[in-house]
Amino acid sequence: MPQDLPPQGGYEAVQYRRNIPTRGLRPVWYLVGMLGVMTYGWRQVFLGQREKTEMAREKMWARIHLTPLLQAEEDRDQVRRYYADLKREKELLGSQSGPYNSERFVRPTYAATPARTVE
């Protein structure tokens, strides 16, 4: 019986690798893109911090410049309240000048202290 022999010129090469076409960009371009995005983000963080610092400085100077005005308003309010209290007290007590103008109030007496001698 004759033996099977390969065909004339041999068999075709066996394709053992998958020939899949590459899709997308090369990995280095993804790295460049991420680096660009991160650079932009850090720049925005830096500018935001600078603006935050500037706003805090502006707020501090505004408070410094407004302090005398606010203090004057507070002083005016205290004076107004003081005179309103005096008026209310005069209406309540009449001719008496204060709450200690009565016989019930006893003025404190102070003990005499010996004179100090200087040597």
Secondary structure, 3 states (H helix, E strand, C coil): CCCCCCCCCCCCCCCCCCCCCCCCCCHHHHHHHHHHHHHHHHHHHHHHHHHHHHHHHHHHHHHHHHHHHHHHHHHHHHHHHHHHHHHHHHHHHCCCCCCCCCCCCCCCCCCCCCCCCCC
